Amino acid sequence: MNSKWANISVALLVVGLSGCASMNADECATSDWTAVGYEDGSRGYTTERFGSHRKACAKHGITADFQAYQRGRDQGLVEFCQPGRGFNFGANGGHYNGVCAADMEPEFLEAYRAGHKLYSLRANVSSANSQIYAREAELEAAENRITAAELALISEQTTTDERIALLVELKDLSERTGQLESEIKQLIADRARYEQDLQYYEQTVAAYGY
């Protein structure tokens, strides 16, 4: 095992490609299928991508050249299956579809997994932030509603039935604000831990040129 990626794997213990594959009539008629294959290979697409091209071009009466496509794709995969590309691919949340050759896949996978770990750690921080912001917004709305309900409660225009309903609402709002404050506190603690894990891991991979 490459020592560089072995060390990053130790650090892990401490802390898809998608899209439209259709082609229009002009693209099908003028495409260099070797170049198309190279582009798809360099992005880590499986041969299912060619199937999408073939179906799209068949609608225009044009036959896709699989042999030329495959030659280009094989060349593109050599570029895609480099460890550096694997790390970046994983760090961007890409889904690896097992396209690399047996002699290139081990180092690619180690790098890809290291990058994907970075993606996951960043996602943890992002998710915690989103949840904090959402709960803070809900808390602010609840507090504003409490203020409005309290004012309505003492208004001379409020009926007895309305006061009863307001008291019930205030009780529910008070319970919910307490829950939100507790959840926000826990999420802030979680975020601090996620940020610490991320910082440590970023320092680890940076030490190896990433």
C-alpha positions as CSV (number, residue, x, y, z in Angstrom):
1,M,0.0,0.0,0.0
2,N,1.3,3.5,-0.9
3,S,2.5,5.0,2.4
4,K,1.0,8.3,1.6
5,W,-2.5,6.9,1.5
6,A,-1.9,4.4,4.3
7,N,-1.1,7.4,6.6
8,I,-4.3,9.1,5.5
9,S,-6.3,5.9,6.1
10,V,-4.9,5.9,9.7
11,A,-6.2,9.5,10.1
12,L,-9.7,8.3,9.1
13,L,-9.8,6.3,12.2
14,V,-9.1,9.4,14.2
15,V,-11.6,11.5,13.1
16,G,-22.3,10.2,-8.9
17,L,-22.1,11.0,-11.6
18,S,-25.3,12.0,-13.1
19,G,-26.8,14.2,-15.8
20,C,-28.4,14.2,-19.2
21,A,-26.7,12.1,-21.8
22,S,-28.9,12.9,-24.7
23,M,-27.3,14.4,-27.9
24,N,-29.1,16.4,-30.5
25,A,-29.0,15.7,-34.3
26,D,-26.1,18.0,-35.0
27,E,-24.0,16.6,-32.2
28,C,-24.7,13.0,-33.3
29,A,-23.8,13.8,-36.9
30,T,-20.6,15.7,-36.2
31,S,-19.3,13.8,-33.1
32,D,-15.8,12.4,-33.0
33,W,-16.7,9.2,-31.1
34,T,-13.2,8.7,-29.8
35,A,-13.3,12.2,-28.3
36,V,-16.8,11.6,-26.8
37,G,-15.5,8.4,-25.3
38,Y,-12.4,10.1,-23.9
39,E,-14.5,12.8,-22.3
40,D,-16.8,10.2,-20.7
41,G,-13.9,8.1,-19.5
42,S,-12.2,11.1,-18.0
43,R,-15.3,11.7,-16.0
44,G,-15.6,8.1,-14.8
45,Y,-18.7,7.1,-16.7
46,T,-19.6,3.5,-17.2
47,T,-20.4,2.1,-20.7
48,E,-24.1,2.8,-19.9
49,R,-23.3,6.3,-20.9
50,F,-22.7,5.1,-24.5
51,G,-26.1,3.4,-24.4
52,S,-27.6,6.8,-23.7
53,H,-25.7,8.3,-26.6
54,R,-26.7,5.4,-28.9
55,K,-30.4,5.8,-28.1
56,A,-30.3,9.5,-28.5
57,C,-28.6,9.3,-31.9
58,A,-30.8,6.4,-33.1
59,K,-33.7,8.8,-32.9
60,H,-32.0,10.9,-35.5
61,G,-31.1,7.9,-37.7
62,I,-27.4,8.0,-36.8
63,T,-25.4,5.0,-35.6
64,A,-22.9,5.6,-32.8
65,D,-19.5,4.1,-33.2
66,F,-18.9,1.9,-30.1
67,Q,-15.4,0.8,-31.1
68,A,-14.2,4.4,-31.5
69,Y,-16.0,5.4,-28.4
70,Q,-14.4,2.6,-26.4
71,R,-10.9,3.4,-27.5
72,G,-11.4,7.0,-26.4
73,R,-13.0,5.9,-23.1
74,D,-10.1,3.6,-22.3
75,Q,-7.7,6.6,-22.7
76,G,-10.0,8.8,-20.6
77,L,-10.2,6.3,-17.8
78,V,-6.4,6.3,-17.5
79,E,-6.7,10.0,-16.7
80,F,-9.6,9.6,-14.4
81,C,-8.1,6.7,-12.4
82,Q,-5.1,8.7,-11.1
83,P,-5.0,9.0,-7.3
84,G,-5.2,12.8,-7.4
85,R,-8.3,12.7,-9.5
86,G,-9.7,10.1,-7.2
87,F,-9.2,12.3,-4.1
88,N,-10.8,15.3,-5.8
89,F,-13.7,13.1,-7.1
90,G,-14.4,11.8,-3.7
91,A,-14.0,15.3,-2.1
92,N,-16.7,16.6,-4.4
93,G,-19.1,13.8,-3.5
94,G,-18.7,11.8,-6.7
95,H,-20.0,8.2,-6.8
96,Y,-17.4,5.7,-8.0
97,N,-18.8,3.1,-10.4
98,G,-15.9,0.6,-10.4
99,V,-14.5,1.7,-13.8
100,C,-10.8,1.6,-13.1
101,A,-8.5,-1.2,-14.3
102,A,-7.4,-3.7,-11.7
103,D,-3.8,-2.4,-11.7
104,M,-4.9,1.2,-11.1
105,E,-7.9,0.7,-8.8
106,P,-6.2,0.1,-5.4
107,E,-4.4,3.5,-5.2
108,F,-7.3,5.2,-6.8
109,L,-9.7,3.8,-4.3
110,E,-7.5,4.7,-1.3
111,A,-7.4,8.3,-2.6
112,Y,-11.1,8.4,-3.4
113,R,-12.1,7.1,0.0
114,A,-9.8,9.7,1.6
115,G,-11.4,12.4,-0.4
116,H,-14.9,11.1,0.2
117,K,-14.2,11.2,4.0
118,L,-13.4,14.9,3.6
119,Y,-16.7,15.4,1.7
120,S,-18.5,13.6,4.6
121,L,-16.9,15.7,7.3
122,R,-17.8,18.9,5.4
123,A,-21.3,17.7,5.0
124,N,-21.6,17.1,8.7
125,V,-20.7,20.8,9.4
126,S,-23.0,22.0,6.6
127,S,-25.9,19.9,7.9
128,A,-25.4,21.1,11.5
129,N,-25.4,24.7,10.3
130,S,-28.6,24.2,8.3
131,Q,-30.3,22.6,11.2
132,I,-29.2,25.4,13.6
133,Y,-30.4,28.1,11.2
134,A,-33.7,26.4,10.7
135,R,-34.3,26.1,14.4
136,E,-33.2,29.6,15.1
137,A,-35.7,30.9,12.5
138,E,-38.4,28.8,14.1
139,L,-37.5,30.0,17.6
140,E,-37.6,33.6,16.4
141,A,-41.0,33.1,14.9
142,A,-42.3,31.4,18.1
143,E,-41.0,34.2,20.2
144,N,-42.7,36.8,18.0
145,R,-45.9,34.9,18.2
146,I,-45.6,34.7,22.0
147,T,-45.3,38.5,22.1
148,A,-48.3,38.9,19.9
149,A,-50.4,36.4,21.9
150,E,-49.4,38.1,25.2
151,L,-50.6,41.5,23.9
152,A,-53.8,39.9,22.6
153,L,-54.3,38.3,26.0
154,I,-54.5,41.7,27.8
155,S,-56.5,43.4,25.1
156,E,-59.9,44.6,26.2
157,Q,-61.2,43.5,22.8
158,T,-60.3,39.8,23.4
159,T,-63.2,37.6,24.4
160,T,-63.1,35.0,27.1
161,D,-63.0,32.1,24.6
162,E,-60.1,33.8,22.8
163,R,-58.2,34.2,26.0
164,I,-58.6,30.5,26.8
165,A,-57.3,29.6,23.3
166,L,-54.4,32.1,23.7
167,L,-53.4,30.6,27.0
168,V,-53.3,27.1,25.4
169,E,-51.3,28.4,22.5
170,L,-48.9,30.2,24.9
171,K,-48.4,27.0,26.8
172,D,-47.6,25.1,23.6
173,L,-45.3,27.8,22.4
174,S,-43.4,27.9,25.7
175,E,-42.8,24.2,25.5
176,R,-41.7,24.4,21.9
177,T,-39.3,27.3,22.5
178,G,-37.7,25.3,25.3
179,Q,-37.3,22.3,23.0
180,L,-35.8,24.5,20.3
181,E,-33.3,26.1,22.7
182,S,-32.2,22.7,23.9
183,E,-31.9,21.4,20.3
184,I,-29.9,24.5,19.2
185,K,-27.5,24.1,22.2
186,Q,-26.9,20.4,21.2
187,L,-26.5,21.2,17.6
188,I,-23.9,23.9,18.4
189,A,-22.0,21.4,20.4
190,D,-22.2,18.9,17.6
191,R,-21.0,21.5,15.1
192,A,-18.0,22.3,17.2
193,R,-17.1,18.6,17.2
194,Y,-17.6,18.3,13.5
195,E,-15.5,21.4,12.8
196,Q,-12.7,20.0,15.0
197,D,-12.8,16.7,13.1
198,L,-12.8,18.5,9.8
199,Q,-9.9,20.8,10.8
200,Y,-7.8,17.9,11.9
201,Y,-8.5,16.0,8.7
202,E,-7.9,18.9,6.4
203,Q,-4.5,19.4,8.1
204,T,-3.8,15.7,7.6
205,V,-4.5,15.6,3.9
206,A,-2.8,19.0,3.3
207,A,0.4,17.5,4.6
208,Y,0.3,15.1,1.7
209,G,-0.3,17.7,-1.0
210,Y,-4.1,18.1,-0.9
